[in-house]
Amino acid sequence: MKVLRVALDVPVAKLFDYLIDDASPAASGDRVVVPFGARQRVGVVVEISDASSVAVSRLKSVVRVLDDAPRLSASWLEQIRFLSSYYQRPFGETVAGALPARLRSLKPLPKRRKSAAGGTSDAAPHFAAVHDPNPAQAGAIERIGAALGSFRPYLLHGITGSGKTEVYLRLIAQVLSKGMQALVLVPEIGLTPQLEARFRQAFPDTRIAVLHSALEESARTHAWLDAARGEAPVILGTRLAVLTPLPRLGIVVVDEEHDASFKQQEGLRYSGRDAAVLRAKLAGCPVVLGTATPSLETWFNCRAGRYELISLPERAVPGARLPTVRTVDLRIESAEHGLAKPVLDAIRTRLARGEQSLVFINRRGYAPVLSCESCGWAAGCTRCSARLVLHATDRKLRCHHCGALEPVPRECPSCGNVDLRPLGRGTQRIEETLAALHPEARILRIDRDSTRKRDELARTLEGVGRGEGDILVGTQLLAKGHDFPNLSLVCVLNADSALLSTDYRSAERLFATLAQVGGRSGRREQPGEVLVQTRYPGHPMFQALIRHDYAGFAESQLAERESAGFPPYVHEAALRAEATRLEAAMAFLRAAARLLDVPDSVQIYDPVPHVITRRAGVERAQLILQSASRPALQDFLRLWSAALPASTSSGVRWHLDVDPIEFD
């Protein structure tokens, strides 16, 4: 009899031993059905041994070996093992989280498809070129193409509209011609349909597997199997796609690598970007990190020589130039209904010329606060330490943190005053204002409220690209990845709120957002313009934006980070606790900080409540750990997480977040 060490989806860091007959074809990476308690579970074989630390008489036998899906490779298991160790999550839980739900269940897998839309893997790869590359694009393609077959990380730093996607497509064409697979990651589901259409146009005879969390179970399972069997040469998806087995991986592309959406915020809290670099290293292939506004961590790695920098300094369309960026000083210009006169004049000019304008405000709803001027009452969420947002379309108050929904009160619940006023502006209120000023204009509001139905966002964006809509009012959904040929003006409202944040990443994120959303304008022959309403026009971040000087901005931010002792000059982890009472969460964190002797190379800061302390009825607190040495921090976290209790008598739930990027 042989002993199989099996990873199961249970919240403990151990593997479980099972017996199997010597004649069985079981191997590492196989999925197996095993008894566990009173039930049967599907697990993954990690090791095969001749002995066990458990007495043979106590070992149970494997029920059966599943052969309906490809065996998970040694490199895939190595990747999962690293992620489990680095992000301090049980190995079995990490394995299970990387597999579609159907592969973790006892249900049979869906029947194998005979063919799939977009071709099959045995079809001759055909690349339908649309544009000839310009010299900068051609140089990037040549440099990265020369590294195919070996691991090398590249930062493709291209200004907005520089044609990074064209570089991706031509590199992938080279990979497909060698019989290899390409993995392309995008930050958000909303960007997937548009990019998928571009890929299907470029590779009409190639099967493309699309993977993201919004897919139905059967569709995700089919796409995963197509990729794992090597039948899909192109895999396009969000961060979870990086966990898909790929037998012939030839290149990894991470588009908009700076985006915070690449960091998972529950379960295995991994960085999809960093996992992509690891994946490419294990596969021995290049990884391309593409963006107009690199994360400071990636820029730091380029400065240190770990990544190779390739620049695309010009827009791909001949004659197209970066937009002119100007600030509108709100200390001088009054903003009637949230829109200053220079902004209104610029929109009026575009309407007269038949061009499109985009008004960007990263705040959906009608108004962020509903208040009473008599007593100062403001509508707050009973389950969160946050204000309720007024939504005018359905006359409801919504919490954007927990989803709570309440009717708008007829009078102030505190003093009875019936004159309740909305304060501040969201997308709905800006839309209403513009509709009153320009009744003849076609105004489109694009936010998560207006695009709730499936595929509605993709259809709306396609319409905008065809020229439907004169004025767009939108949020982050419009900030990146879109090409609107007739858009020549971007107006940014409420930019200052991010400058007042206590998060040390706020300036970096604001620069990226404004550069990305501003880059939607002037992508053809007509010049583009970006107007930013602000009370701080002299702020260095705005001045760098006006100059289109990402490098200068990044260097100044890195200097600030170094002097303050923030990443990437130190490495961080956060221990977060949740409880029905804040004191219980704080007491747990204080006890955790005293649990082990802390080495001199690691510093633990005092626990503090989250900025939004109560969310969905739960009180939240955290403490931060820092170290100049990543190995030293990892060694301590490994011991510390093992010593922390799996459950507490006070009902506290906790988790570790390694390399955290959110602190609210």
NORWO-V266759 format. One record per helix or strand. SS is the DSSP state (H for helix, E for strand). FROM is the first residue (numbers start at 1). TO is the last residue. If there is no record, write none. Layout:
SS;FROM;TO, SS;FROM;TO
//
This chain:
E;2;7, E;16;20, E;31;36, E;39;49, H;56;58, E;61;66, H;74;86, H;91;98, H;101;104, H;135;145, E;152;158, H;164;177, E;181;185, H;189;202, E;208;211, H;217;228, E;234;237, H;239;243, E;249;255, H;260;262, E;263;263, E;271;271, H;272;283, E;286;291, H;296;303, E;308;312, E;324;329, E;335;336, E;339;340, H;341;353, E;356;360, E;367;367, E;369;372, E;378;378, E;380;380, E;387;387, E;389;391, E;396;398, E;405;407, E;420;423, H;427;437, E;443;446, H;456;465, E;471;474, H;476;478, E;487;492, H;496;499, H;506;518, E;529;534, H;540;547, H;550;564, E;571;579, H;582;593, E;603;604, E;608;615, E;618;627, H;630;643, E;653;658
//
